[in-house]
């Protein structure tokens, strides 16, 4: 009985202890690569960076987030901020040109969670602000500069 208990205890430690959590640098690199792919509108690359054990919704989420940036790409607007154990918030900004000189400027944060497994386990846009303007407003009004 003791041998069986000892053998099951050893197997439990071996099986449970082998799951190696990625380092903080690896997590940040994966989050940055995902954010870069999303802001560039590259859904295929973004979906390939989703963790294998993540929910299926995260894969769809990556596809939809990157589709929004496919026509009008964004760029990073500052350094990534760590927000949690394995979360990073990437500030972004983009300008979407419309018809007859109208445009919008969008800014916000792309939050990427890498979780415990290698790869992305969650992503979302928070703090999104959209400012609408026209070409005439930006040229004529000093308050818009």
N, C-alpha and C positions, 0 to 999 in steps of 0.2 A: 504494500500500500504506500509506504514511504517512497519507494523507488518511482512509482507511478506519479505521485504528487511532485517529486523532484523533477522528473522528466517533463511533466506538463508545465512546470514553472520555468524551466530552462527554455523550452520551446516558446513559451509566451514572451520571455525577455528577448529571445533571438528574433522572433517574428515581429514584435512590436517595436523593438529598438533599432531596426535596420532602416526605417523610414527616415531618410536624412533630409532635414529641412534646408532649403537653399539659403545661402548667405544673404545678407542685406544688400550687398553689391549686385549679386545675381538677380535679386528681386527688383531692384531699381533699374537694372539694365533691361529686364523683360518688360517692365512697366513703361520705360522710355521708348523702347522699340514699338510697343503696342500703340502708345500715344502718337508717335511719329507716323505710323501706318494709318491710323484713323484720321489724323489731321491732313494727311496727303490724299485721303479718299481711297486708299488701297485696302479694300475689304478682304481680299484673299490672304494677304500677309497678316492682317489683324486677326482673322479667324484661325490662322495657323499658330498664333501665339496664345490661344486660349488653353487653359490647363485641361489635361485629359479627363480628370475626374470632376470637372466643373459641370454645372447644370447646362442642359441643352439651350436654355434661354440665353446664356451668356454668348453662345455662338451666334445666335440671331441678333443679339444686342450689338455685337461687334460689326455685323453686316449692316445693320441699320445706322449705327453711328457713323461709319465710314461712308455710307451712301450719301449722307447729308453734306459731306465735305468733298464729294467727288467733283462737282462742277466748280465750286468756289473754295479753294484750299485755304487753310488757315496756317498761322505760324505761332510758335511759342512766344509768349509775351512775358518773359521772365524765367526765373529758375523754378524748378519743381520743388514743391513743399511736401514734407512728410506729414501725413495726417493719420496717424495710427500706427499699429505695429507693422503692417505690410501694405499700407496705402500711400499713394502719392497723388498730389493734386498738381496738374500741369496747367498753368494759365495760358490761354490762347486768345487770339484776335484774328478776325478776318473782315474783309470788306466785300460786299456783294453789290455789284453795279447793276442798276436797273435801267429802265427805259427813260429817255429824255433827261438824262442827268441826275436822276434820283438814285440814291444808294443807301445801303444800311451798313452799319458797323456793328458787328457782334463780338462780344467778349464774354469770357466765362472761364470755368475750370473743368477740365476733363480729369475725373477722379478714377484712378486705376488701382484695384486691389489684387495683389498677387497671392494672397492666402498662404497656405502652408506648402502647397504643391508647386513645382516649377510651372510657370505660366500664369495667365490672368484668370482670376476667378470671378471678377465683377468689374464693371465700368459704367460710368454715368457722367452726364454733364450737369453741373450745378452752378448756381449763381449766374445764369445766362442773362445778359443784358443786351438788348437790341435797340440801337439808336437809329432813327430814320432821318434822312436829310436830303437835300437836293444840291445840285451843283451850284445853284445860285446862292443858297444859304452859306455854303462853305467859302465862296469867293467874296460875297458882299458883307457878311456880318462878322465883325471881329470877335464876337463872343463865341463863334463856332470854330475858331482856329485853334 
